[in-house]
Amino acid sequence: MSSTESREKRLKVDGAVQISELHQTAEYILPDERFTKPVAVIECIESIPCNPCETACPVNAIVIGDDITTLPKIDPTICTGCALCVAACPGLAIYLKQQHWGPSLSYIAFPYEYLPLPQKGAEVTMANRWGEAVCSGTVIKVIKSSRFDRTAIIHASYDSAFYEEVVTMVRL
């Protein structure tokens, strides 16, 4: 069994992959301290026919190519952080991140399809890939736009010690 098949199997069984498995893929790029703006992070590991992220990107920072079962690759130096790909991804596998957003704070913008929506300024519990509580966070803003096809994008800050672990928040 190839490493791609192993990651796909874990996704189907466990609902998420290990961070160590993401590090083994060329497609997983986590913005580091060099980036001074939020950049899209793609955790897509399943080779299925899908390309909404590529078509949603207005600056062509995400490339899949002619074979739409190819995993998306992002050029973080081109990404503008517009979040159109975040809302377009049917697998909720894309979010925006910035490692050093403020003193000891990281930034994330992630898709959220539950109600009620959190309010700006709310203290929330940030979560990992399995929905487990990681740390507290603060909602910076909530964007609901027709451009986002009814998927709200939650923007939040949280303790930068948990930069890579945090991908969402615990449901309200």
Salt bridges, closest charged atoms under 4 A:
ASP14 OD2 - ARG10 NH1 2.95
GLU21 OE1 - ARG10 NE 2.77
ASP32 OD2 - ARG34 NH2 2.85
GLU43 OE2 - ARG129 NH2 2.61
GLU46 OE2 - LYS12 NZ 3.26
GLU164 OE2 - HIS23 NE2 2.56
